[in-house]
Amino acid sequence: MTKHDTTPVIAHDLVKRFGDFVAVDRINLEARAGEVVGFLGPNGSGKSTTIRMLCGLLRPSAGQALVAGFDVAREPEQVRRRIGYMSQKFSLYNDLQVIENIRFFASMYDVTPSVLKEREAWVLDMAGLSGRESTITGTLPSGWKQRLALGCAVLHRPSILFLDEPTSGVDPISRRRFWALIHKMAAEGVTVLVTTHYMDEAEYCNRLVLIFQGRIVAAGSPTELKQQAMTGELLLIECDRLDAALDVLQQASDTRDVALFGNALHVVVPEAQFGIPRLRAVLSAHGIAVSRIEPIRASLEDVFVSLTARLSGQRA
């Protein structure tokens, strides 16, 4: 790779080791201008480590990554000047006033005095904090604090934005407003890379990368991932004695995947028309009463559970 590459984010065989532990194992990815790329994976899968390497905050052990045309290992300062970064802890100083946080980050990003007032006004308006400039940041509700943190991260108008679990602990309405802001930025050409545990948020991404044990194990749009991952048809089963039913169905020859979802089971079978009567009969033979069994469309949560369960079995 060279600096002549115009793709905002490129990673090739990126590796990060901590002693003998391989946290990120030969990751390859690209993110285009105006694209929202989501990173999904269990805790400890390497999502945040990958983001921190791409931000120039961690030096890769091997491989190469270019962000805004700069090598993250050799030119981390150049990378950090051209990106916005928001961590899962919002990166704000709780004991400062709202306006003090904005001005602090403006100085960190070298925002020139000639545009500072305009940028301050933009952040306050975007965060819904106009008139609350003197409020102590730590007293703000989490949704407002989240939008303020996003505003501070993009004061310098970066073309690439990294968000690491940005909505953790935030209520659903605030999360939806936050994503509306993200899509507005993407529509203006900003490249966004985001890690999330929320499957509904993953649906908002143009493209998803599923990371498991440091490796990319699936990638594509939400629709493509659902088509790739589900090798069969998905059934919803509501019944009594859920734990017993789970054990029975895990042993049944007709099932490919079985998982508990709330007060029901999601079961993958080769064909729904044959699976429904067979599974009903299997459960009935074990004294388990079925109140509902029907085909349903797979969600990203189904994809996530199915893939990670399958891979855990392969690598056990």
VOPADREN-995362 format. One record per residue (C-alpha): residue number from 1; residue in three letters; x, y, z. Coordinates in pm, 1 decimal. Layout:
N
@resi:NUM | resn:ala | u:X | v:Y | w:Z
...
//
This chain:
316
@resi:1 | resn:met | u:0.0 | v:0.0 | w:0.0
@resi:2 | resn:thr | u:110.3 | v:356.2 | w:-69.7
@resi:3 | resn:lys | u:-1.1 | v:706.5 | w:17.3
@resi:4 | resn:his | u:-151.5 | v:728.4 | w:-329.9
@resi:5 | resn:asp | u:-437.8 | v:505.4 | w:-209.7
@resi:6 | resn:thr | u:-752.3 | v:721.9 | w:-196.8
@resi:7 | resn:thr | u:-963.7 | v:484.9 | w:15.0
@resi:8 | resn:pro | u:-993.7 | v:651.9 | w:360.8
@resi:9 | resn:val | u:-917.4 | v:336.4 | w:561.6
@resi:10 | resn:ile | u:-721.4 | v:32.3 | w:444.1
@resi:11 | resn:ala | u:-583.4 | v:-248.7 | w:660.6
@resi:12 | resn:his | u:-376.1 | v:-538.7 | w:530.0
@resi:13 | resn:asp | u:-287.3 | v:-841.3 | w:746.0
@resi:14 | resn:leu | u:-307.0 | v:-627.0 | w:1060.0
@resi:15 | resn:val | u:-182.6 | v:-806.3 | w:1374.5
@resi:16 | resn:lys | u:-160.0 | v:-707.7 | w:1740.3
@resi:17 | resn:arg | u:6.4 | v:-929.5 | w:1998.5
@resi:18 | resn:phe | u:30.3 | v:-878.6 | w:2372.5
@resi:19 | resn:gly | u:304.0 | v:-1120.8 | w:2471.2
@resi:20 | resn:asp | u:192.2 | v:-1463.3 | w:2352.0
@resi:21 | resn:phe | u:-170.4 | v:-1352.9 | w:2315.2
@resi:22 | resn:val | u:-284.5 | v:-1260.8 | w:1963.4
@resi:23 | resn:ala | u:-559.7 | v:-1000.6 | w:2006.2
@resi:24 | resn:val | u:-592.0 | v:-916.9 | w:1634.8
@resi:25 | resn:asp | u:-499.7 | v:-1180.6 | w:1379.6
@resi:26 | resn:arg | u:-436.0 | v:-1071.7 | w:1016.9
@resi:27 | resn:ile | u:-732.3 | v:-841.6 | w:967.6
@resi:28 | resn:asn | u:-798.6 | v:-704.8 | w:619.5
@resi:29 | resn:leu | u:-1057.9 | v:-435.7 | w:555.7
@resi:30 | resn:glu | u:-1140.0 | v:-119.6 | w:365.4
@resi:31 | resn:ala | u:-1381.7 | v:163.8 | w:440.1
@resi:32 | resn:arg | u:-1489.5 | v:402.5 | w:166.7
@resi:33 | resn:ala | u:-1586.2 | v:768.5 | w:183.7
@resi:34 | resn:gly | u:-1936.8 | v:814.8 | w:324.9
@resi:35 | resn:glu | u:-1958.8 | v:453.0 | w:439.4
@resi:36 | resn:val | u:-2068.6 | v:342.2 | w:786.9
@resi:37 | resn:val | u:-1882.5 | v:22.8 | w:878.8
@resi:38 | resn:gly | u:-1985.4 | v:-162.7 | w:1193.6
@resi:39 | resn:phe | u:-1764.6 | v:-395.4 | w:1397.4
@resi:40 | resn:leu | u:-1951.6 | v:-674.9 | w:1574.6
@resi:41 | resn:gly | u:-1809.3 | v:-938.9 | w:1803.8
@resi:42 | resn:pro | u:-1812.8 | v:-1079.3 | w:2157.1
@resi:43 | resn:asn | u:-1624.4 | v:-904.2 | w:2436.2
@resi:44 | resn:gly | u:-1251.6 | v:-963.2 | w:2390.5
@resi:45 | resn:ser | u:-1283.6 | v:-1041.0 | w:2020.4
@resi:46 | resn:gly | u:-1044.6 | v:-764.5 | w:1910.7
@resi:47 | resn:lys | u:-1285.9 | v:-490.3 | w:1799.8
@resi:48 | resn:ser | u:-1155.9 | v:-211.0 | w:2020.7
@resi:49 | resn:thr | u:-793.8 | v:-315.2 | w:1968.7
@resi:50 | resn:thr | u:-844.8 | v:-289.0 | w:1591.7
@resi:51 | resn:ile | u:-1001.2 | v:56.6 | w:1626.6
@resi:52 | resn:arg | u:-716.8 | v:176.3 | w:1850.8
@resi:53 | resn:met | u:-457.5 | v:61.2 | w:1597.8
@resi:54 | resn:leu | u:-639.5 | v:237.6 | w:1314.7
@resi:55 | resn:cys | u:-649.0 | v:555.1 | w:1524.9
@resi:56 | resn:gly | u:-272.5 | v:546.1 | w:1577.2
@resi:57 | resn:leu | u:-315.6 | v:479.9 | w:1950.8
@resi:58 | resn:leu | u:-166.2 | v:128.2 | w:1941.9
@resi:59 | resn:arg | u:125.8 | v:21.4 | w:1727.6
@resi:60 | resn:pro | u:54.1 | v:-290.3 | w:1515.5
@resi:61 | resn:ser | u:273.4 | v:-593.5 | w:1576.3
@resi:62 | resn:ala | u:262.6 | v:-678.3 | w:1204.1
@resi:63 | resn:gly | u:81.8 | v:-583.2 | w:886.1
@resi:64 | resn:gln | u:0.9 | v:-235.9 | w:762.7
@resi:65 | resn:ala | u:-283.5 | v:13.5 | w:777.5
@resi:66 | resn:leu | u:-331.8 | v:345.1 | w:600.6
@resi:67 | resn:val | u:-578.0 | v:599.8 | w:739.3
@resi:68 | resn:ala | u:-628.4 | v:920.9 | w:540.8
@resi:69 | resn:gly | u:-325.6 | v:809.7 | w:338.4
@resi:70 | resn:phe | u:-91.8 | v:787.4 | w:638.9
@resi:71 | resn:asp | u:69.7 | v:477.6 | w:787.2
@resi:72 | resn:val | u:-67.4 | v:420.2 | w:1138.9
@resi:73 | resn:ala | u:264.3 | v:273.3 | w:1260.4
@resi:74 | resn:arg | u:507.2 | v:525.5 | w:1110.2
@resi:75 | resn:glu | u:288.8 | v:839.6 | w:1113.7
@resi:76 | resn:pro | u:43.9 | v:810.1 | w:1405.7
@resi:77 | resn:glu | u:43.3 | v:1184.7 | w:1474.3
@resi:78 | resn:gln | u:-57.6 | v:1259.6 | w:1114.9
@resi:79 | resn:val | u:-337.5 | v:1003.2 | w:1147.0
@resi:80 | resn:arg | u:-467.6 | v:1146.1 | w:1474.8
@resi:81 | resn:arg | u:-484.9 | v:1499.0 | w:1330.4
@resi:82 | resn:arg | u:-716.2 | v:1382.0 | w:1053.6
@resi:83 | resn:ile | u:-960.9 | v:1163.3 | w:1242.0
@resi:84 | resn:gly | u:-1227.8 | v:1197.6 | w:1507.0
@resi:85 | resn:tyr | u:-1230.4 | v:941.6 | w:1788.8
@resi:86 | resn:met | u:-1497.7 | v:879.3 | w:2050.1
@resi:87 | resn:ser | u:-1446.8 | v:609.2 | w:2310.4
@resi:88 | resn:gln | u:-1712.5 | v:419.7 | w:2501.5
@resi:89 | resn:lys | u:-1649.7 | v:643.1 | w:2804.7
@resi:90 | resn:phe | u:-1732.5 | v:957.9 | w:2603.2
@resi:91 | resn:ser | u:-1381.6 | v:1110.3 | w:2652.3
@resi:92 | resn:leu | u:-1522.4 | v:1417.1 | w:2829.2
@resi:93 | resn:tyr | u:-1403.5 | v:1589.6 | w:3146.6
@resi:94 | resn:asn | u:-1697.3 | v:1566.9 | w:3386.0
@resi:95 | resn:asp | u:-1576.0 | v:1844.3 | w:3616.9
@resi:96 | resn:leu | u:-1556.9 | v:2100.7 | w:3334.0
@resi:97 | resn:gln | u:-1841.5 | v:2313.4 | w:3202.8
@resi:98 | resn:val | u:-1990.4 | v:2224.9 | w:2865.6
@resi:99 | resn:ile | u:-1821.9 | v:2520.5 | w:2695.4
@resi:100 | resn:glu | u:-1491.1 | v:2440.6 | w:2866.1
@resi:101 | resn:asn | u:-1497.0 | v:2087.9 | w:2724.0
@resi:102 | resn:ile | u:-1567.2 | v:2224.7 | w:2376.7
@resi:103 | resn:arg | u:-1283.3 | v:2476.5 | w:2399.1
@resi:104 | resn:phe | u:-1042.2 | v:2220.2 | w:2539.3
@resi:105 | resn:phe | u:-1101.1 | v:1981.8 | w:2248.4
@resi:106 | resn:ala | u:-1087.7 | v:2271.4 | w:2002.3
@resi:107 | resn:ser | u:-737.3 | v:2351.6 | w:2129.4
@resi:108 | resn:met | u:-636.8 | v:1984.3 | w:2109.3
@resi:109 | resn:tyr | u:-748.8 | v:1973.4 | w:1744.7
@resi:110 | resn:asp | u:-591.1 | v:2312.5 | w:1658.0
@resi:111 | resn:val | u:-922.0 | v:2469.2 | w:1559.0
@resi:112 | resn:thr | u:-832.4 | v:2820.7 | w:1448.1
@resi:113 | resn:pro | u:-977.6 | v:3122.6 | w:1634.4
@resi:114 | resn:ser | u:-1141.8 | v:3245.1 | w:1313.6
@resi:115 | resn:val | u:-1383.9 | v:2948.9 | w:1307.5
@resi:116 | resn:leu | u:-1401.3 | v:2866.2 | w:1679.4
@resi:117 | resn:lys | u:-1723.2 | v:3060.2 | w:1754.3
@resi:118 | resn:glu | u:-1901.9 | v:2898.9 | w:1461.0
@resi:119 | resn:arg | u:-1784.8 | v:2551.3 | w:1569.0
@resi:120 | resn:glu | u:-1886.7 | v:2611.8 | w:1930.8
@resi:121 | resn:ala | u:-2234.6 | v:2716.9 | w:1819.7
@resi:122 | resn:trp | u:-2262.5 | v:2410.9 | w:1595.1
@resi:123 | resn:val | u:-2172.6 | v:2167.7 | w:1876.0
@resi:124 | resn:leu | u:-2411.3 | v:2333.6 | w:2122.5
@resi:125 | resn:asp | u:-2696.5 | v:2323.4 | w:1871.7
@resi:126 | resn:met | u:-2624.1 | v:1965.4 | w:1763.6
@resi:127 | resn:ala | u:-2607.2 | v:1846.6 | w:2125.5
@resi:128 | resn:gly | u:-2921.0 | v:2038.8 | w:2226.3
@resi:129 | resn:leu | u:-2718.5 | v:2235.6 | w:2479.4
@resi:130 | resn:ser | u:-2765.1 | v:2593.7 | w:2359.7
@resi:131 | resn:gly | u:-2815.6 | v:2805.6 | w:2671.2
@resi:132 | resn:arg | u:-2650.1 | v:2541.1 | w:2891.2
@resi:133 | resn:glu | u:-2290.4 | v:2637.9 | w:2818.8
@resi:134 | resn:ser | u:-2209.2 | v:2678.5 | w:3191.0
@resi:135 | resn:thr | u:-2357.5 | v:2343.2 | w:3298.1
@resi:136 | resn:ile | u:-2110.3 | v:2104.1 | w:3459.0
@resi:137 | resn:thr | u:-2069.6 | v:1821.4 | w:3209.6
@resi:138 | resn:gly | u:-2091.8 | v:1545.0 | w:3470.8
@resi:139 | resn:thr | u:-2447.7 | v:1651.7 | w:3560.3
@resi:140 | resn:leu | u:-2579.8 | v:1604.2 | w:3205.2
@resi:141 | resn:pro | u:-2810.4 | v:1313.1 | w:3115.5
@resi:142 | resn:ser | u:-2622.7 | v:1042.8 | w:2923.0
@resi:143 | resn:gly | u:-2786.8 | v:1121.5 | w:2587.4
@resi:144 | resn:trp | u:-2680.3 | v:1486.8 | w:2596.5
@resi:145 | resn:lys | u:-2333.4 | v:1393.4 | w:2717.3
@resi:146 | resn:gln | u:-2305.5 | v:1149.4 | w:2428.8
@resi:147 | resn:arg | u:-2396.0 | v:1411.4 | w:2167.4
@resi:148 | resn:leu | u:-2157.6 | v:1659.6 | w:2328.5
@resi:149 | resn:ala | u:-1878.2 | v:1401.5 | w:2309.2
@resi:150 | resn:leu | u:-1954.3 | v:1343.1 | w:1942.0
@resi:151 | resn:gly | u:-1947.6 | v:1716.7 | w:1876.0
@resi:152 | resn:cys | u:-1613.2 | v:1751.4 | w:2052.3
@resi:153 | resn:ala | u:-1473.3 | v:1461.7 | w:1847.7
@resi:154 | resn:val | u:-1560.2 | v:1629.2 | w:1516.7
@resi:155 | resn:leu | u:-1483.8 | v:1994.7 | w:1599.3
@resi:156 | resn:his | u:-1202.9 | v:1992.4 | w:1343.7
@resi:157 | resn:arg | u:-1434.5 | v:1848.5 | w:1074.3
@resi:158 | resn:pro | u:-1247.4 | v:1518.5 | w:1019.1
@resi:159 | resn:ser | u:-1324.3 | v:1307.2 | w:715.0
@resi:160 | resn:ile | u:-1290.4 | v:983.2 | w:916.7
@resi:161 | resn:leu | u:-1465.2 | v:909.1 | w:1245.2
@resi:162 | resn:phe | u:-1397.5 | v:617.8 | w:1482.2
@resi:163 | resn:leu | u:-1661.7 | v:534.9 | w:1743.7
@resi:164 | resn:asp | u:-1583.7 | v:269.0 | w:2006.0
@resi:165 | resn:glu | u:-1903.9 | v:148.9 | w:2177.9
@resi:166 | resn:pro | u:-2031.6 | v:509.6 | w:2170.9
@resi:167 | resn:thr | u:-2386.2 | v:436.7 | w:2292.0
@resi:168 | resn:ser | u:-2313.3 | v:198.1 | w:2578.0
@resi:169 | resn:gly | u:-2556.7 | v:268.8 | w:2860.9
@resi:170 | resn:val | u:-2760.6 | v:521.6 | w:2660.9
@resi:171 | resn:asp | u:-3140.5 | v:499.1 | w:2634.5
@resi:172 | resn:pro | u:-3298.6 | v:386.1 | w:2303.1
@resi:173 | resn:ile | u:-3437.7 | v:729.2 | w:2206.5
@resi:174 | resn:ser | u:-3098.4 | v:894.7 | w:2257.0
@resi:175 | resn:arg | u:-2932.8 | v:615.6 | w:2060.9
@resi:176 | resn:arg | u:-3168.2 | v:673.1 | w:1768.3
@resi:177 | resn:arg | u:-3096.9 | v:1047.9 | w:1769.5
@resi:178 | resn:phe | u:-2725.5 | v:976.1 | w:1784.2
@resi:179 | resn:trp | u:-2748.3 | v:751.7 | w:1477.2
@resi:180 | resn:ala | u:-2941.7 | v:1016.9 | w:1289.4
@resi:181 | resn:leu | u:-2640.4 | v:1245.0 | w:1340.7
@resi:182 | resn:ile | u:-2404.0 | v:971.3 | w:1221.0
@resi:183 | resn:his | u:-2601.3 | v:919.9 | w:900.5
@resi:184 | resn:lys | u:-2609.2 | v:1293.7 | w:838.2
@resi:185 | resn:met | u:-2228.2 | v:1302.9 | w:862.0
@resi:186 | resn:ala | u:-2194.7 | v:998.8 | w:635.6
@resi:187 | resn:ala | u:-2420.3 | v:1167.4 | w:378.8
@resi:188 | resn:glu | u:-2170.6 | v:1454.8 | w:379.1
@resi:189 | resn:gly | u:-1888.0 | v:1213.7 | w:295.0
@resi:190 | resn:val | u:-1752.4 | v:1125.6 | w:640.1
@resi:191 | resn:thr | u:-1627.5 | v:766.3 | w:675.2
@resi:192 | resn:val | u:-1751.0 | v:612.5 | w:1001.5
@resi:193 | resn:leu | u:-1618.4 | v:299.6 | w:1171.9
@resi:194 | resn:val | u:-1811.7 | v:197.5 | w:1482.9
@resi:195 | resn:thr | u:-1807.1 | v:-89.9 | w:1730.1
@resi:196 | resn:thr | u:-2138.1 | v:-185.0 | w:1889.2
@resi:197 | resn:his | u:-2306.2 | v:-457.2 | w:2092.1
@resi:198 | resn:tyr | u:-2655.2 | v:-345.4 | w:1989.9
@resi:199 | resn:met | u:-2797.5 | v:-550.6 | w:1704.1
@resi:200 | resn:asp | u:-3054.7 | v:-284.3 | w:1617.2
@resi:201 | resn:glu | u:-2766.8 | v:-37.5 | w:1571.1
@resi:202 | resn:ala | u:-2585.4 | v:-284.1 | w:1346.5
@resi:203 | resn:glu | u:-2882.2 | v:-263.1 | w:1108.5
@resi:204 | resn:tyr | u:-2799.5 | v:106.3 | w:1057.4
@resi:205 | resn:cys | u:-2455.9 | v:24.4 | w:911.1
@resi:206 | resn:asn | u:-2387.4 | v:2.6 | w:537.6
@resi:207 | resn:arg | u:-2148.9 | v:-285.4 | w:597.9
@resi:208 | resn:leu | u:-2069.9 | v:-510.1 | w:893.4
@resi:209 | resn:val | u:-1753.5 | v:-692.0 | w:996.0
@resi:210 | resn:leu | u:-1793.7 | v:-978.2 | w:1245.0
@resi:211 | resn:ile | u:-1476.6 | v:-1033.1 | w:1448.8
@resi:212 | resn:phe | u:-1426.3 | v:-1351.9 | w:1651.3
@resi:213 | resn:gln | u:-1109.4 | v:-1441.3 | w:1841.2
@resi:214 | resn:gly | u:-919.4 | v:-1166.6 | w:1662.6
@resi:215 | resn:arg | u:-1021.3 | v:-1265.8 | w:1309.5
@resi:216 | resn:ile | u:-1279.3 | v:-1141.4 | w:1062.4
@resi:217 | resn:val | u:-1513.7 | v:-1436.6 | w:1015.5
@resi:218 | resn:ala | u:-1788.6 | v:-1267.7 | w:810.9
@resi:219 | resn:ala | u:-1840.9 | v:-937.5 | w:631.6
@resi:220 | resn:gly | u:-2110.8 | v:-777.4 | w:420.4
@resi:221 | resn:ser | u:-2426.0 | v:-569.6 | w:442.2
@resi:222 | resn:pro | u:-2679.6 | v:-668.5 | w:711.9
@resi:223 | resn:thr | u:-2890.0 | v:-840.0 | w:443.8
@resi:224 | resn:glu | u:-2589.8 | v:-1023.7 | w:298.7
@resi:225 | resn:leu | u:-2481.3 | v:-1149.8 | w:640.2
@resi:226 | resn:lys | u:-2826.0 | v:-1289.3 | w:709.9
@resi:227 | resn:gln | u:-2821.6 | v:-1473.0 | w:376.5
@resi:228 | resn:gln | u:-2466.5 | v:-1606.4 | w:426.6
@resi:229 | resn:ala | u:-2492.5 | v:-1718.8 | w:786.7
@resi:230 | resn:met | u:-2825.1 | v:-1898.6 | w:804.1
@resi:231 | resn:thr | u:-2774.0 | v:-2236.4 | w:639.2
@resi:232 | resn:gly | u:-3137.2 | v:-2337.7 | w:646.8
@resi:233 | resn:glu | u:-3467.1 | v:-2191.8 | w:767.0
@resi:234 | resn:leu | u:-3535.0 | v:-2037.4 | w:1105.4
@resi:235 | resn:leu | u:-3818.6 | v:-2147.0 | w:1334.2
@resi:236 | resn:leu | u:-3962.5 | v:-1977.7 | w:1641.3
@resi:237 | resn:ile | u:-4073.0 | v:-2223.9 | w:1908.8
@resi:238 | resn:glu | u:-4270.8 | v:-2128.0 | w:2218.4
@resi:239 | resn:cys | u:-4320.7 | v:-2407.7 | w:2468.7
@resi:240 | resn:asp | u:-4308.7 | v:-2496.9 | w:2836.3
@resi:241 | resn:arg | u:-3990.7 | v:-2621.8 | w:3006.9
@resi:242 | resn:leu | u:-3759.7 | v:-2415.7 | w:2787.9
@resi:243 | resn:asp | u:-3438.6 | v:-2551.9 | w:2937.2
@resi:244 | resn:ala | u:-3548.4 | v:-2909.3 | w:2876.9
@resi:245 | resn:ala | u:-3661.8 | v:-2823.6 | w:2524.2
@resi:246 | resn:leu | u:-3323.7 | v:-2663.0 | w:2452.5
@resi:247 | resn:asp | u:-3144.2 | v:-2982.0 | w:2560.3
@resi:248 | resn:val | u:-3376.1 | v:-3201.5 | w:2352.5
@resi:249 | resn:leu | u:-3345.6 | v:-2991.3 | w:2035.8
@resi:250 | resn:gln | u:-2967.9 | v:-2966.4 | w:2062.3
@resi:251 | resn:gln | u:-2960.0 | v:-3345.0 | w:2030.1
@resi:252 | resn:ala | u:-3219.6 | v:-3369.5 | w:1752.8
@resi:253 | resn:ser | u:-3088.7 | v:-3476.4 | w:1411.8
@resi:254 | resn:asp | u:-3305.5 | v:-3223.3 | w:1225.7
@resi:255 | resn:thr | u:-3159.1 | v:-2912.9 | w:1392.9
@resi:256 | resn:arg | u:-2852.0 | v:-2717.6 | w:1281.2
@resi:257 | resn:asp | u:-2857.7 | v:-2442.7 | w:1546.7
@resi:258 | resn:val | u:-3062.7 | v:-2392.3 | w:1861.4
@resi:259 | resn:ala | u:-3056.7 | v:-2082.6 | w:2082.1
@resi:260 | resn:leu | u:-3266.2 | v:-1935.3 | w:2361.3
@resi:261 | resn:phe | u:-3421.0 | v:-1597.3 | w:2273.0
@resi:262 | resn:gly | u:-3618.2 | v:-1448.0 | w:2561.3
@resi:263 | resn:asn | u:-3913.0 | v:-1677.3 | w:2634.2
@resi:264 | resn:ala | u:-3876.2 | v:-1874.1 | w:2311.2
@resi:265 | resn:leu | u:-3630.2 | v:-2083.0 | w:2111.3
@resi:266 | resn:his | u:-3486.4 | v:-2006.2 | w:1768.5
@resi:267 | resn:val | u:-3407.0 | v:-2322.2 | w:1576.6
@resi:268 | resn:val | u:-3240.7 | v:-2358.3 | w:1235.5
@resi:269 | resn:val | u:-3360.7 | v:-2655.7 | w:1029.5
@resi:270 | resn:pro | u:-3290.8 | v:-2759.8 | w:667.6
@resi:271 | resn:glu | u:-3654.3 | v:-2700.7 | w:561.4
@resi:272 | resn:ala | u:-3934.9 | v:-2551.4 | w:766.9
@resi:273 | resn:gln | u:-4216.6 | v:-2757.9 | w:611.3
@resi:274 | resn:phe | u:-4055.9 | v:-3081.9 | w:727.5
@resi:275 | resn:gly | u:-3891.2 | v:-2947.1 | w:1042.3
@resi:276 | resn:ile | u:-4209.1 | v:-2816.2 | w:1202.8
@resi:277 | resn:pro | u:-4395.0 | v:-3150.2 | w:1236.9
@resi:278 | resn:arg | u:-4076.2 | v:-3340.8 | w:1327.7
@resi:279 | resn:leu | u:-3970.8 | v:-3103.7 | w:1603.9
@resi:280 | resn:arg | u:-4322.7 | v:-3084.9 | w:1741.7
@resi:281 | resn:ala | u:-4325.6 | v:-3464.4 | w:1759.6
@resi:282 | resn:val | u:-3979.4 | v:-3478.6 | w:1922.1
@resi:283 | resn:leu | u:-4077.8 | v:-3230.6 | w:2192.0
@resi:284 | resn:ser | u:-4412.2 | v:-3400.1 | w:2251.3
@resi:285 | resn:ala | u:-4232.8 | v:-3734.0 | w:2298.4
@resi:286 | resn:his | u:-4039.3 | v:-3574.0 | w:2584.6
@resi:287 | resn:gly | u:-4355.4 | v:-3437.6 | w:2746.7
@resi:288 | resn:ile | u:-4295.6 | v:-3077.7 | w:2632.9
@resi:289 | resn:ala | u:-4606.7 | v:-2889.4 | w:2523.4
@resi:290 | resn:val | u:-4557.2 | v:-2661.1 | w:2220.5
@resi:291 | resn:ser | u:-4784.2 | v:-2354.8 | w:2208.6
@resi:292 | resn:arg | u:-4635.7 | v:-2201.5 | w:1892.5
@resi:293 | resn:ile | u:-4398.3 | v:-2305.2 | w:1616.1
@resi:294 | resn:glu | u:-4357.1 | v:-2111.2 | w:1292.5
@resi:295 | resn:pro | u:-4097.1 | v:-1987.3 | w:1040.3
@resi:296 | resn:ile | u:-3952.4 | v:-1639.9 | w:1101.7
@resi:297 | resn:arg | u:-3699.1 | v:-1414.2 | w:929.3
@resi:298 | resn:ala | u:-3349.0 | v:-1420.4 | w:1071.9
@resi:299 | resn:ser | u:-3228.8 | v:-1113.9 | w:1262.8
@resi:300 | resn:leu | u:-2869.1 | v:-1000.4 | w:1301.8
@resi:301 | resn:glu | u:-2882.0 | v:-1139.3 | w:1653.5
@resi:302 | resn:asp | u:-2960.9 | v:-1480.5 | w:1504.4
@resi:303 | resn:val | u:-2664.2 | v:-1442.3 | w:1268.4
@resi:304 | resn:phe | u:-2436.8 | v:-1336.8 | w:1554.3
@resi:305 | resn:val | u:-2541.4 | v:-1625.5 | w:1780.1
@resi:306 | resn:ser | u:-2527.7 | v:-1882.0 | w:1500.4
@resi:307 | resn:leu | u:-2182.5 | v:-1783.2 | w:1374.9
@resi:308 | resn:thr | u:-2017.5 | v:-1748.6 | w:1714.6
@resi:309 | resn:ala | u:-2167.6 | v:-2075.5 | w:1839.1
@resi:310 | resn:arg | u:-2048.6 | v:-2255.6 | w:1528.0
@resi:311 | resn:leu | u:-1698.5 | v:-2110.3 | w:1550.0
@resi:312 | resn:ser | u:-1673.8 | v:-2178.4 | w:1923.7
@resi:313 | resn:gly | u:-1748.2 | v:-2543.3 | w:1850.9
@resi:314 | resn:gln | u:-1488.7 | v:-2558.1 | w:1574.8
@resi:315 | resn:arg | u:-1214.8 | v:-2404.3 | w:1790.3
@resi:316 | resn:ala | u:-1293.6 | v:-2582.6 | w:2115.8
//
